[in-house]
Amino acid sequence: MTALSYCIDTVPKNFVEFLVEREFDVWLFDWRTSPELPAHEHQYSLDDVARYDWPAVIKLVHGETGKAASVLAHCLSAPTLFLALVRGYVPRDSVKAFVASQVALHLNFTSLGERKVALHLDKLLPRRNMIHQIEGDAKFSIGDVAASFLSKVIPTSFKCDNSACYRHAATFGEIIQHSRVDPETHKLMGPLVPRCIAAFLKDVAKQGRPDHILTDSDLQNLDRLKLPIHFVSGRENRMFVPSGTEASYHMLCAANGPDLYRRTVYDGFGHLDFFIGKGAAEEIWGDLAASLDR
């Protein structure tokens, strides 16, 4: 999705407005998965984002401000920043604090997601297929036909009239806790997350089969993650379940001690509704702002 998702106008106050009110200097980062960038149409991996995209934006923000950045990285932005740090692509002292939202070093899917990954269904997808989440954009490609079929048969926790929500559930997992999202925001679900290239989804599945995303070399450099990190999850997340951030939290506490790390699980919230859902401003955002200002 695009980082513009953080500043939608269908909610009384969006996350960007919340931070600006608290005198944060807010920078929105679109990396190559964003539908706003031509690069999203080309093949890429988690390591590509870690190696090129994060260093570029951290360097830019530091060059413009002269300061280290506090980073809120949501969903797959978080593991790519972890890789950028642990592999030395981004210097540790250039990140002041890090909020890892929903995902970290362990890509723990729902039981349905685990079965899809274990069956290696991703191997059936041609790498260049663009998988469309808006029904009217779908093509007669293997990826789109698979998404169309799975969206009709995969069980979900919700019932709604937006076909994009079902295609999201089939492709990624459930993106929102529906009870948290108002009707006008619900209409935006297709445009907010409209498409993704299969090559990236294949890499995510590959990285999700082992216990964690780190190589043996990465494990020798966990000291590069000695910075304030707040792991946050929605207890109702049906894409990346909270046990993933729990495992990552304990891994880093064991490696570097517990003083720099904290973890919070928020009841009644799922995935993206952390930032666009009712009650998020009151129940979550204050904690996130405090962690970014740590």
Secondary structure, DSSP 8 states (H G I E B T S, - for coil): --GGGGG-SSSSS-HHHHHHHTT--------TT-TTSGGGGS---HHHIIIIIHHHHHHHHHHHHSS-EEEEEETTHHHHHHHHHHTTSS-GGGEEEEEEES-SS---B-HHHHHHHHTTGGGGS-TT-EEESSGGG--SSHHHHHHHHHHHHS--S---S-HHHHHHHHHT-B-S-GGGS-HHHHTTHHHHS-EEEHHHHHHHHHHHSSSSS--HHHHTTGGGG-S-EEEEEETT-BSB-THHHHHHHHHHHHHH-STTEEEEEETT--STHHHHSTTHIIIIIHHHHHHHT-
